[in-house]
Amino acid sequence: MVNKIVQAMRETLIIENVLQTTVDQLHDILEVSRCCIFQPDCEEDSKVIIAYLNRSTEQHSDILGLSSDLFNYYQESLIKSHSVFMHEMGELPEALHQQAIADGVRSTMLMPLIYQNTYLGGICLQQCDQSRVWTEDEVAIVKTISDQCAIAIHQARLYEQAQREIAERERIEARLRHDAFHDALTGLPNRILFIDRLEHALQLAKRRYDKSSWANSHRFAVLFLDLDRFKVVNDSLGHGTGDQLLQKVAEHLQVSVRRGDTIARLGGDEFVILLEDLKSPSEAIDVTLRIHQQLKQPIVLGGQEIFITTSIGITLDSERYTSSDQMLRDADIAMYHAKRAGRAGYEIFDSSMHVVAVQQLHLESDLQRAIDRDEFRVHYQPIINLDSRQILGFEALIRWQHPDRGMIEPGEFIPVAEEAGLIADIDLWVMSQAVQQMQLWQQEFPELSHLKVSVNLSGIHFSNGELISRIDQVLQDTGISGSKLKIEITEGVLINNAEFAAQILEQLRDRGIQVCLDDFGTRYSSLNYLHRFPISCLKIDRTFITSLETDTYKREIVKAIVSLALNLQITVVAEGVESTSQLTFLQSIHCQLGQGYIFSPPLNRRSATELLRSNSLL
């Protein structure tokens, strides 16, 4: 009899089927009215519920899951491995006895399910049609079956635990694999995964390369994206907002590309896109234009509207590429060309860009040593009172006397110095040289006490707290008053670091140092700056001055700038004055100061000194 039940149990490996078979077999073989297995409720251990019931029981589905006061009453005894036999239900407490009568139960056997001292529930046999005395054989059968059930439940739990552990380990491994190849912030592929896919694309192209046309081979392109002025967002709104912006940009990129294209974040605000299966190069440009169009929409973060653009470099696959690094390098070079061309644009790489990049790399390497080798020179261009023609000061302009290339103009090496992070040291070197020269002029020409020297400063100085202390040190070393020094900055400084810039400008004013807004009219030219910041001078950019004779529109702009500055009691300097007609016009609109080749080119210190010595009028 036992063997028959055990054999039926072993015909299935699913624990639910094993236990259901057990109650069905016991019900049939022992000819009881009801047979069930009860187990602790998984949600409430102190509560016991009917988990399995022989199928022939009426209202089978209604009874499953119910709790029984009888099981709860005897649970403490069952936990101690004590079986319960009730031949007559009158032995029960009154409330349980009345419940047994209501359920029609005449006799009951409760056999615990115990494995290695762990209570797993129990088996309940009930006789309803008559009182029943449970025989030793019947008890032995139920005990043997209960032991087998306990073993099966324990093994099932071990198996479930092992499966959970395996699933958790697989989940962790999958997470680790995902994290190893994806960016944590945006969820996009990272550099490692992108390089792998790009290498695969290169291998496919190498096998299928067809020189005759694009259409018949595996063609692809790489887009290298760098967000424009992303640092402004980080500095003004915080890195948390910057991270949210990167996530939003990633979402915009995903809706801009085609299905199957790979978008990756390399780090910071740099993204790359692999476009495969291109029919023509124009498809890469189409994706680029969609990205620009998508990013025109304002991104709202914390109630703040943010407008962000991106500069994009495009590299098309070619036989000359043998590695992913080469393609990424050239896409990066093209991106920087796009950024220099005015941002929010794109450039397709060509070989001449690489030549320029190599030259710039050599230039950067030479720049690193230029100060130590004393290769920089400071030239001084006079700033003239347009009415009296008196020299009121000089603008200090850097030149580079390269040992091999000769004199290099700042327009060529200053952008390289900015990208290489060298511009701050160069600016401060120029300032030190200029102030020292001013000290010498004061000693030689005490009658020219009105002379001032103007020094250009990059915006990088307005993102850290070292500028004021460095200026103080230069002034202290030379004994020069701050009133002899002018600082020239561009409007971008006031936009990118407004709060910090305001603090620094106030400290400059406290030292008597005047601040001149350079290149006025070429960028934002917000009138808000003129009353918000302590600006004492405006410099009209040379592009306006050189067009005075031919461009009526620019003449009116210059006239408006001068009129505005006069009303605000701000000094105006016209930069790049080269002809008599330009000078006459500027005098007619009461522009006070000017500089340009009509008066004097930038001069080395000796020539500038000779100019002061011979005559201070031009």
C-alpha positions in Angstrom: 0.0 0.0 0.0 2.8 2.4 1.0 4.8 1.4 -2.1 1.8 2.2 -4.3 1.5 5.7 -2.9 5.3 6.3 -3.0 5.4 5.1 -6.6 2.6 7.5 -7.5 4.5 10.3 -5.8 7.6 9.5 -7.8 5.9 9.7 -11.1 6.2 13.5 -11.0 9.1 15.8 -10.1 6.9 18.9 -9.5 6.3 19.3 -5.8 2.7 20.6 -6.2 1.9 17.4 -8.2 3.6 15.2 -5.6 1.6 16.6 -2.7 -1.7 16.6 -4.6 -1.1 12.9 -5.6 -0.3 12.1 -2.0 -3.7 13.5 -0.6 -5.6 11.8 -3.5 -3.9 8.4 -2.9 -4.3 8.5 0.9 -8.0 9.5 0.4 -8.6 6.5 -1.9 -6.5 3.9 -0.2 -7.5 4.6 3.4 -11.1 5.4 2.4 -11.4 8.6 4.4 -13.9 11.4 3.8 -11.3 14.1 3.3 -7.5 14.2 3.2 -5.5 17.4 3.1 -2.0 18.8 3.6 -1.8 22.0 5.6 1.2 24.3 5.7 2.3 27.5 7.4 1.0 30.6 5.5 4.0 32.1 3.6 2.8 35.6 4.5 2.1 34.8 8.1 4.0 31.9 9.7 1.8 31.7 12.8 -1.2 31.0 10.5 -1.8 27.5 9.0 -3.8 27.1 5.7 -5.1 24.2 3.7 -2.6 23.9 0.8 -3.7 20.6 -0.8 -7.1 18.7 -0.7 -8.2 15.6 -2.4 -10.0 16.4 -5.6 -13.2 14.5 -4.9 -14.1 16.8 -1.9 -17.1 18.9 -2.5 -16.4 22.7 -2.8 -12.8 21.8 -3.3 -11.7 25.2 -4.6 -13.6 27.1 -1.9 -11.8 25.2 0.9 -8.2 25.6 -0.5 -6.4 28.4 1.2 -8.6 28.5 4.2 -7.2 28.6 7.7 -8.3 26.1 10.3 -8.7 26.7 14.0 -8.1 23.0 14.6 -4.7 23.1 12.9 -3.7 26.3 14.7 -4.8 24.8 18.0 -2.6 21.7 17.7 0.3 23.5 15.9 2.6 23.6 19.0 2.2 19.9 19.5 2.8 19.2 15.8 5.9 21.3 15.7 7.3 19.0 18.5 6.6 16.0 16.2 3.6 14.8 18.2 0.9 13.3 16.1 -2.8 13.9 17.0 -5.5 11.2 16.9 -9.1 12.0 17.7 -11.5 9.0 17.5 -14.3 11.1 18.9 -14.4 14.9 18.4 -15.9 15.4 21.8 -12.4 15.4 23.1 -11.9 18.9 21.7 -12.6 22.2 23.4 -16.2 23.3 23.1 -15.6 25.9 20.3 -13.7 23.4 18.2 -16.1 20.6 18.9 -19.0 22.8 17.7 -17.0 23.6 14.5 -16.4 19.9 13.9 -20.1 19.2 14.3 -20.9 21.9 11.8 -18.3 20.5 9.3 -19.7 17.0 9.9 -16.3 15.6 11.1 -16.5 12.5 13.4 -12.8 11.5 13.6 -9.5 13.2 12.7 -5.8 12.3 12.4 -3.1 15.0 12.3 0.4 13.8 11.2 3.2 16.4 11.2 5.6 16.9 8.3 9.0 17.2 9.9 12.4 17.2 8.3 15.6 17.6 10.2 13.7 19.2 13.1 12.1 21.7 10.7 8.3 21.9 10.8 6.8 22.0 7.3 3.1 21.5 8.0 1.1 18.3 8.3 -1.3 15.7 6.8 -4.9 15.7 8.0 -7.3 12.7 7.6 -11.0 13.2 8.4 -13.8 10.7 8.7 -17.3 12.3 8.4 -19.8 9.4 8.0 -18.8 7.6 11.2 -16.5 7.6 14.2 -13.2 5.8 13.3 -10.5 4.3 15.4 -7.1 4.8 13.6 -5.2 1.5 13.5 -1.5 1.1 14.0 -1.1 0.1 10.4 -3.0 3.2 9.2 -0.9 5.4 11.5 2.3 3.7 10.2 1.2 4.3 6.6 0.5 8.0 7.2 3.7 8.4 9.1 5.8 6.9 6.3 4.0 9.0 3.7 4.4 12.1 5.8 8.2 11.4 6.0 8.4 11.1 2.3 6.4 14.3 1.8 8.7 16.2 4.2 11.7 15.0 2.3 10.1 16.0 -1.0 9.1 19.5 0.3 12.6 20.0 1.7 14.3 18.9 -1.6 11.9 21.2 -3.5 12.8 24.1 -1.3 16.5 23.4 -1.8 15.9 23.2 -5.5 13.9 26.5 -5.5 16.6 28.1 -3.4 19.3 26.9 -5.8 17.2 28.1 -8.7 16.8 31.5 -7.1 20.5 31.7 -6.4 21.3 30.7 -9.9 18.8 33.2 -11.3 20.3 35.9 -9.0 23.8 35.1 -10.0 22.8 35.2 -13.7 21.0 38.5 -13.1 24.2 39.9 -11.4 26.4 38.5 -14.2 24.1 40.0 -16.8 24.1 43.3 -14.9 27.9 43.3 -14.7 28.1 42.4 -18.4 25.7 45.2 -19.2 27.5 47.7 -17.0 30.9 46.8 -18.5 29.6 47.8 -21.9 27.1 50.6 -21.1 27.3 54.1 -19.7 25.8 54.2 -16.2 24.3 57.7 -16.6 22.5 57.3 -19.9 22.3 53.6 -20.4 23.9 54.0 -23.9 26.7 51.8 -25.1 30.1 52.9 -23.8 33.4 53.3 -25.6 34.3 49.6 -25.2 31.1 48.4 -26.9 31.2 51.1 -29.5 34.8 50.2 -30.5 33.8 46.6 -30.8 30.9 47.4 -33.1 33.1 49.8 -35.1 35.8 47.2 -35.5 33.2 44.7 -36.7 32.0 47.3 -39.3 35.5 47.8 -40.4 36.0 44.1 -40.9 32.8 43.8 -42.9 33.8 46.8 -45.1 37.2 45.3 -45.7 35.7 42.0 -47.0 33.0 43.7 -49.1 34.8 46.8 -50.2 33.9 47.9 -53.7 35.8 50.8 -55.2 33.3 51.5 -57.9 30.4 52.8 -55.9 28.8 53.2 -52.5 25.7 51.2 -53.3 27.2 47.8 -53.6 29.1 47.3 -50.4 28.9 47.7 -46.7 29.2 51.4 -46.1 29.2 53.2 -42.8 30.0 56.5 -41.1 31.0 57.7 -37.6 29.5 60.9 -36.1 31.4 62.5 -33.2 29.3 64.9 -31.1 30.4 67.4 -28.5 27.7 69.6 -26.8 28.3 73.3 -27.2 28.8 75.3 -24.0 27.8 72.4 -21.8 30.2 73.6 -19.1 28.0 76.7 -18.7 25.1 74.4 -17.6 27.3 72.6 -15.1 28.8 75.8 -13.7 25.5 77.7 -13.5 22.9 75.0 -12.7 25.1 72.3 -11.1 26.4 68.9 -12.1 23.1 67.2 -11.1 21.3 69.3 -13.7 24.1 68.7 -16.2 23.7 64.9 -15.7 19.9 65.2 -16.3 20.6 67.2 -19.5 22.9 64.5 -20.8 20.2 61.9 -20.2 17.7 64.1 -22.1 20.2 64.6 -25.0 20.7 60.8 -25.1 16.9 60.4 -25.5 16.9 63.0 -28.3 19.7 61.2 -30.1 17.8 57.9 -29.9 14.8 59.3 -31.8 17.0 61.0 -34.4 18.9 57.9 -35.6 17.7 55.0 -37.6 16.9 51.6 -36.2 20.1 49.6 -35.8 22.4 52.6 -35.5 24.7 52.6 -32.4 24.8 55.6 -30.1 27.5 55.6 -27.4 28.6 58.1 -24.8 32.4 58.3 -24.6 32.3 60.4 -21.4 31.6 64.0 -20.3 29.5 65.6 -23.0 30.9 63.6 -25.9 28.7 61.1 -27.9 29.5 59.0 -31.0 27.2 57.4 -33.4 27.9 54.5 -35.8 25.7 54.6 -38.9 25.8 51.3 -40.8 24.4 50.1 -44.2 24.4 53.6 -45.7 23.4 53.8 -49.4 25.1 57.2 -49.8 27.0 59.7 -47.7 24.0 62.0 -47.8 22.2 59.6 -45.3 24.9 60.5 -42.7 24.2 64.2 -43.3 20.4 63.5 -43.0 20.9 62.0 -39.6 23.1 64.9 -38.6 20.4 67.4 -39.6 17.8 65.5 -37.7 19.9 65.6 -34.6 20.3 69.4 -34.9 16.6 69.8 -35.5 15.7 67.6 -32.5 18.0 69.6 -30.2 16.4 72.9 -31.2 13.6 72.0 -28.9 14.1 73.5 -25.4 14.8 70.9 -22.6 13.0 71.7 -19.4 14.7 70.7 -16.2 13.5 71.9 -12.8 11.3 74.5 -14.4 14.3 75.9 -16.3 14.3 75.9 -20.1 17.7 74.9 -21.5 18.7 75.3 -25.1 21.7 73.1 -26.1 23.4 72.6 -29.4 26.1 70.2 -30.6 29.0 70.3 -33.0 29.3 67.2 -35.1 32.3 65.7 -36.9 31.6 63.1 -39.6 34.0 60.4 -40.9 33.0 58.3 -43.8 34.6 54.8 -44.1 37.5 54.5 -46.4 40.2 52.0 -47.4 42.8 54.0 -45.6 41.2 53.1 -42.2 42.6 50.0 -40.6 41.5 50.6 -37.0 38.6 52.1 -35.0 41.0 54.6 -33.3 41.8 56.2 -36.7 38.1 56.8 -37.5 37.4 58.2 -34.1 40.4 60.4 -34.3 39.4 61.9 -37.6 35.7 62.3 -36.5 37.0 64.1 -33.5 39.2 66.4 -35.6 36.2 67.2 -37.9 34.1 68.0 -34.8 36.6 70.6 -33.6 36.6 72.1 -37.1 32.8 72.4 -36.8 33.1 73.9 -33.3 35.6 76.5 -34.5 33.4 77.4 -37.4 30.7 78.6 -35.1 29.2 75.7 -33.2 25.8 74.0 -33.8 27.1 72.8 -37.2 28.9 69.8 -38.7 32.0 69.1 -40.8 32.9 66.1 -42.9 36.5 65.0 -42.4 39.0 65.4 -45.2 42.7 64.6 -45.2 43.7 68.3 -44.9 42.2 68.4 -41.5 44.5 65.7 -40.3 47.5 67.7 -41.6 46.2 70.7 -39.6 45.7 68.6 -36.5 49.2 67.2 -36.7 50.6 70.8 -37.1 48.5 71.9 -34.1 49.8 69.0 -32.1 53.4 70.1 -32.8 52.4 73.6 -32.1 50.9 72.6 -28.7 54.1 70.7 -27.9 56.2 73.8 -28.7 53.9 76.0 -26.7 54.5 73.9 -23.6 58.1 75.0 -23.7 57.8 78.5 -25.1 57.6 80.4 -21.8 60.6 78.5 -20.3 62.6 79.1 -23.5 61.7 82.9 -23.4 60.2 82.7 -26.9 57.2 85.0 -26.2 57.3 88.7 -26.9 55.0 91.5 -25.8 54.2 94.2 -28.4 52.4 97.4 -27.5 49.9 99.2 -29.7 49.2 102.8 -28.7 45.6 103.8 -27.7 45.0 107.4 -28.9 42.7 110.2 -27.9 41.1 110.9 -31.3 40.7 114.6 -30.7 44.1 115.5 -29.2 46.1 112.6 -30.8 47.7 112.1 -27.4 48.8 108.6 -26.5 46.8 107.5 -23.4 48.0 104.0 -23.1 49.0 100.8 -24.8 47.3 97.4 -25.4 49.8 94.6 -24.6 49.7 92.0 -27.4 51.6 88.7 -27.3 53.7 87.4 -30.2 55.6 84.2 -30.4 59.1 84.2 -31.8 59.3 80.5 -32.8 62.8 79.1 -33.3 62.0 77.5 -36.6 58.9 79.3 -37.9 59.8 82.8 -37.0 57.1 85.3 -35.6 53.8 83.6 -35.1 50.6 85.7 -34.8 48.3 85.1 -31.8 45.4 84.2 -34.0 47.3 81.0 -34.8 48.5 79.9 -31.4 46.0 81.4 -28.9 43.2 78.9 -29.8 45.7 76.0 -29.4 46.8 77.4 -26.0 43.1 77.6 -24.9 42.5 74.0 -25.9 45.7 72.8 -24.3 44.9 74.6 -21.0 48.0 76.9 -21.3 46.2 80.2 -21.9 46.0 81.1 -18.2 49.7 81.0 -17.7 50.3 82.9 -20.9 47.9 85.6 -19.9 49.5 86.1 -16.6 52.9 86.1 -18.1 51.8 88.9 -20.5 50.3 90.8 -17.6 53.5 90.5 -15.6 55.6 91.7 -18.5 53.3 94.6 -19.3 53.1 95.9 -15.8 56.9 95.7 -15.4 57.2 97.7 -18.7 54.7 100.2 -17.3 56.9 100.5 -14.2 59.9 101.4 -16.4 57.9 103.9 -18.4 56.8 105.6 -15.2 60.4 105.9 -14.1 61.6 107.3 -17.4 58.6 109.5 -18.2 57.1 110.7 -14.9 55.3 113.4 -16.8 53.2 110.8 -18.6 51.3 109.7 -15.4 48.1 109.2 -17.4 49.5 106.2 -19.3 47.6 102.9 -18.8 48.4 99.4 -20.1 45.6 97.1 -21.3 45.9 93.3 -20.9 43.6 90.7 -22.4 42.3 87.9 -20.1 40.7 84.6 -21.1 37.4 83.6 -19.6 39.2 80.7 -17.8 40.4 83.1 -15.1 36.8 83.8 -14.2 36.1 80.2 -13.2 38.6 79.9 -10.4 39.7 82.1 -7.5 43.4 82.7 -8.3 43.2 85.8 -10.6 43.0 88.5 -7.9 45.8 87.1 -5.8 48.0 86.8 -8.9 47.2 90.4 -9.9 47.9 91.6 -6.4 51.3 89.9 -6.5 52.2 91.5 -9.8 51.2 95.0 -8.6 53.1 94.5 -5.3 56.3 93.3 -7.1 56.3 96.3 -9.4 54.9 99.0 -7.0 52.4 100.0 -9.8 49.0 101.3 -8.8 46.0 99.3 -10.0 44.8 102.4 -11.8 47.5 102.0 -14.4 46.1 98.6 -15.4 43.2 97.8 -17.7 41.7 94.3 -18.1 40.1 93.5 -21.4 37.5 90.7 -21.4 34.9 89.4 -24.0 31.2 89.2 -23.4 31.4 85.5 -23.2 33.0 85.8 -19.7 30.0 87.6 -18.4 27.6 85.0 -19.8 29.5 81.8 -18.9 30.3 82.7 -15.3 28.1 85.6 -14.4 28.0 85.4 -10.6 31.6 84.6 -10.1 32.6 87.1 -12.8 30.6 89.8 -11.0 32.5 89.1 -7.8 35.9 89.3 -9.5 35.0 92.5 -11.4 34.0 94.2 -8.2 37.3 93.2 -6.6 39.1 94.7 -9.7 37.2 97.9 -9.3 38.1 98.1 -5.6 41.8 98.0 -6.7 41.2 100.8 -9.2 41.6 98.5 -12.2 39.3 99.4 -15.1 37.5 96.7 -17.1 37.1 97.0 -20.8 34.5 94.9 -22.7 36.4 93.8 -25.9 34.9 92.9 -29.3 31.7 94.7 -28.4 28.9 94.1 -31.0 30.2 90.8 -32.3 28.4 88.5 -30.0 25.5 89.0 -27.5 25.9 92.7 -26.8 23.3 92.7 -24.1 22.7 96.1 -22.6 22.1 94.3 -19.3 25.8 93.8 -18.9 26.5 97.5 -19.0 24.6 98.3 -15.8 24.9 94.9 -14.1 28.7 94.8 -14.2 31.3 97.5 -13.4 32.3 98.1 -17.1 34.2 101.4 -17.7 35.1 100.9 -21.4 33.8 99.4 -24.6 35.9 98.4 -27.5 34.1 98.3 -30.9 35.4 95.4 -32.8 37.5 96.0 -35.9 35.0 94.2 -38.2 32.7 97.2 -37.7 35.4 99.8 -38.2 36.9 98.3 -41.4 33.4 98.4 -42.9 32.5 102.0 -42.1 33.3 103.2 -45.6 31.1 100.6 -47.4 28.5 99.3 -45.0 25.8 101.8 -44.0 24.2 99.4 -41.6 27.4 99.0 -39.6 27.9 102.7 -39.6 24.6 103.1 -37.8 25.5 100.3 -35.4 28.8 102.1 -34.5 27.0 105.4 -34.1 24.4 103.7 -31.8 27.1 102.1 -29.7 29.0 105.4 -29.2 25.8 107.3 -28.4 24.8 104.7 -25.8 28.2 104.6 -24.2 28.4 108.4 -24.0 25.0 108.5 -22.3 26.2 105.9 -19.8 29.5 107.7 -19.3 31.4 104.7 -20.6 34.6 105.3 -22.7 34.6 103.9 -26.2 37.7 102.6 -28.1 37.5 102.0 -31.8 39.7 99.1 -32.7 41.4 98.7 -36.1 41.3 102.3 -37.4 43.2 102.3 -40.7 42.1 105.2 -42.9 41.5 108.9 -42.6 37.8 108.5 -43.6 37.3 106.1 -40.7 39.0 108.4 -38.3 36.9 111.4 -39.6 33.7 109.5 -39.1 34.6 108.4 -35.6 35.5 112.0 -34.6 32.2 113.2 -36.0 30.2 110.9 -33.7 32.4 111.8 -30.7 34.2 108.5 -30.3 36.9 109.3 -27.7 39.6 106.7 -28.3 41.0 104.6 -31.1 43.9 102.3 -32.0 45.0 101.0 -35.4 47.6 101.1 -38.1 46.7 104.7 -39.0 48.4 105.7 -35.8 50.9 102.8 -35.2 51.2 99.1 -35.6 52.0 97.0 -32.4 55.6 97.9 -31.4 58.2 96.0 -29.4 59.1 97.5 -26.1 62.1 99.4 -27.5 60.1 101.0 -30.3 57.2 101.8 -28.0 59.7 103.5 -25.7 61.3 105.5 -28.5 57.8 106.6 -29.6 57.1 108.0 -26.1 60.6 109.5 -26.0 60.2 111.3 -29.3 56.7 112.5 -29.2 53.5 111.4 -27.4 51.3 112.9 -30.1 50.3 110.9 -33.2 
